[in-house]
Amino acid sequence: MKIAVSGKGGVGKTTLTAILARIFYLEGHKVLAIDADPDANLALALGFERSEEITPLSEMRELIAERTGAQPGSMGAMFKMNPKVDDLPETISREMDGIKFLVMGGVKKGGGGCVCPESVLLKQLITHLVLARDEVVIIDMEAGLEHLGRGTSSAVDKLLVVVEPGRRSLNTAQAVRRLANDLKLRNIAVVGNKIRNEKDENFIRNGLPDFEILGFIPYSEEVIEADLSDGAVYKNAPLTVEAVKKIYKQLIT
C-alpha cells in the first residue's frame, strides 16, 4: 500500500503516521516511512535517537548537484528533469527496528512555486516510491501536498486527512480535498483525533458529511508524555495504538 497522511499542523498526523508504520511492520510488511513535511518530526515519533541530526534530502547539496546537474536554488538554470533516484531509498535512508526512514525536507519557493533542482529531485523520488517500490510506503505530508504530482497521486491507495474537533481543522480538510481533486487523487478518508466524547465525533461527522470517516482516536495525555520522553509513540501511548489498530484494519479491508 501507498498511503499519504495530511492535515493542519498539530492535529496528530505525524503520530498517526508513526504508529501505522509500526503496525504495518509488525504485521509482516516491509515499510518505508517518509517525512515530507517541512516541519519534520516523524523521526522523533518513530523513536530515532538524535533525530535532529538526520539531514533532509533537500539539504544534500552535493547529491542534488550530482543527480540534477545544477546547484540547489539555481532557478532558471538547465538541469535534468528526470534524475536517477531508484538507489536513494537504500543509500540515504535510515533504519530502526525494521522500518526504513527518509526525510524529504522543504523547498524554499516564492509565490509562483519552484521549478528548481531540489524540488525536481524530491518529486522524482516520491514518484519512484509510489509507483515502483514493493513495500508499504507511508508519507507524512504537509497540508499542501506539494511533493505529490498528478501522475503520482493516482497511484496513492489512500490519502488520510487527520482532523481534530475544530472549525479550522475541518476547513483544512476541505482545502486538502480540493487539492487532491486537482491531482486526481480520489481515495480520501478522514481520521478524527483528540476526541474527548461523542459530541466531538458528531462535530466531525456533521462538519464533513460527504467524507469517508475511517475512525477516531481519543484524546490522550500519553502522546504528550511520549514527546517528553524519547518521542516514540508506539511504545509510550498504548491507548492511542489500540485506536490506530482499528484504523489499520479498516485500511486493509
Secondary structure, 3 states (H helix, E strand, C coil): CEEEEECCCCCCHHHHHHHHHHHHHHCCCCEEEEEECCCCCHHHHHCCCCHHHCCCHHHCHHHHHHHHCCCCCCCCCCCCCCCCCCCHHHHCCEEECCEEEEECCCCCCECCECCCHHHHHHHHHHHHHHHHCCCEEEEEECCCCCCCCHHHHCCCCEEEEEECCCHHHHHHHHHHHHHHHHCCCCCEEEEEEEECCHHHHHHHHHHCCCCEEEEEEECCHHHHHHHHCCCCHHHHCHHHHHHHHHHHHHHHC
